[in-house]
């Protein structure tokens, strides 16, 4: 059996910028246009070996050569270091962050060379997207110094500075999988890592570093601290990954070891060449109670962040009564909201699809009942509200309530029959028109109206180990690269780390598009769809197999269906939703 080694420099766990697809505006109906899908394990189709500095080059040529050298394929910085003074090369740390740019000015100057970056973004050392580069950092300055008669750079920025087009081909957005604080469900954390044979090593290297300190109440890792990957992850011809960890950490107990294996399985499953894995810690095989040293990649499937218990059925209201089923076959529910009109105008449904919460027409009360049990009672669980939004649910059967009095949004969570207030800076007290909670409970996304301009913001939810909500991190805006003023009609999940957004373009045009929760540009799997005609709201799910539906005057439209026609029998619906 032959094995292929996989090596990775430390700075390769940096972010890549993924380009968005184009939009088409049809005369009628939708057009979907996205990029060609790229195999995540595919090697780049070219080799780039930048030249070293030539004798007698001017300062501006040295700077240009340095920037060119950073685009080497395979990735390496040895050539780039030759453009630096010996002292600067010894202290230069490109792994500290990555800067991507859409365009750059021609280097100008003599002893001090400047380069202006356009469309610049930054990524931290772990590969996490950090958004636009601050305005005062978009001009790079290089101090030049003669060394042995040749010009060299004496103070290069401690960053890998590369064009976004290069990253869009060389890197891939993936997720590191941690557990929620109660260790019941996986929480994906998006990062950007290089494509190709080094992907497995990059995934494991980054995963074992653990979540950032600021997220310690959002997610946790069961990989023992202090471990490193020995040399690199190797993958056999049969697809079995050999993960050799070192660092002197004790072998974890059975429960923790099982959760560690689940994390590695979820994370490494994104490398489609891997079919199984073996794990050793300081040479000792990790073996669980079942006795096999080899683990299958579906290990931990019950920790699915989309909710292993979640149904894919669709729910809606027609003439005030609850319907349930597939989009083309919605039937009256057999529970109290389906057999009688309860006076509700919007609904939220728990993940198993067994309990429904309805907001009354006046927006002041929430009624709770069983979806199917005709004998179930109808309980009023929220009273005296103001313009209540449809409730949201997470995997732990927590129901999230958004009340909207004159002073701004008031959030609360109902768990175990009790309603507790939750404060999230940037959402609480704001003019909130939409609110989502991820099924894993780790993210709250809201549409906030600020001066007649909608903003989509995201907060990370913090918990104690018992699963009690403690609050949330300050909400951060998800930037739109090509939009200045935004009018959002509706939002939904398209994956555990991405959103489907329906927004108005103007006139009778609207658009369905994908936004990533980390604010990075959407890539090859993004929706880019323009609709002509009145679009009212949408229903989407974090499961890729669930249709993305837009409600129009004529009924529901499956935006990914090439026929581009409304689904028969879906006219007259309201509050169309998946669970969660």
Secondary structure as UniProt FT lines:
FT   STRAND          3..4
FT   HELIX           10..12
FT   STRAND          31..32
FT   TURN            40..41
FT   TURN            55..56
FT   HELIX           59..69
FT   TURN            70..71
FT   HELIX           78..81
FT   TURN            82..83
FT   HELIX           86..91
FT   HELIX           94..96
FT   STRAND          97..101
FT   STRAND          103..104
FT   STRAND          108..109
FT   STRAND          112..118
FT   STRAND          121..124
FT   TURN            125..126
FT   STRAND          129..132
FT   HELIX           135..137
FT   STRAND          139..147
FT   TURN            148..149
FT   STRAND          150..153
FT   STRAND          160..163
FT   HELIX           164..170
FT   STRAND          171..179
FT   TURN            181..182
FT   STRAND          186..194
FT   TURN            197..198
FT   HELIX           199..207
FT   TURN            208..209
FT   HELIX           213..215
FT   TURN            216..218
FT   TURN            225..226
FT   STRAND          228..229
FT   STRAND          234..236
FT   TURN            237..238
FT   STRAND          240..246
FT   HELIX           254..268
FT   TURN            269..270
FT   TURN            272..273
FT   STRAND          276..281
FT   TURN            282..283
FT   STRAND          284..285
FT   TURN            289..290
FT   STRAND          294..296
FT   TURN            297..300
FT   HELIX           301..303
FT   TURN            305..309
FT   STRAND          314..318
FT   TURN            319..320
FT   STRAND          321..326
FT   TURN            327..328
FT   STRAND          329..332
FT   HELIX           336..339
FT   STRAND          344..349
FT   TURN            351..352
FT   STRAND          355..360
FT   TURN            361..362
FT   STRAND          366..370
FT   TURN            374..375
FT   STRAND          379..382
FT   STRAND          392..393
FT   TURN            395..396
FT   STRAND          399..405
FT   TURN            406..407
FT   STRAND          408..415
FT   TURN            416..417
FT   STRAND          418..422
FT   TURN            425..429
FT   STRAND          432..437
FT   TURN            439..440
FT   STRAND          443..449
FT   STRAND          454..463
FT   TURN            465..466
FT   STRAND          469..472
FT   STRAND          476..477
FT   TURN            481..482
FT   STRAND          488..495
FT   TURN            496..497
FT   STRAND          498..506
FT   TURN            507..508
FT   STRAND          509..516
FT   TURN            517..518
FT   TURN            524..525
FT   STRAND          528..532
FT   STRAND          535..539
FT   TURN            544..545
FT   STRAND          549..552
FT   TURN            553..554
FT   STRAND          555..558
FT   TURN            559..560
FT   TURN            562..563
FT   TURN            568..569
FT   TURN            571..572
FT   STRAND          574..577
//
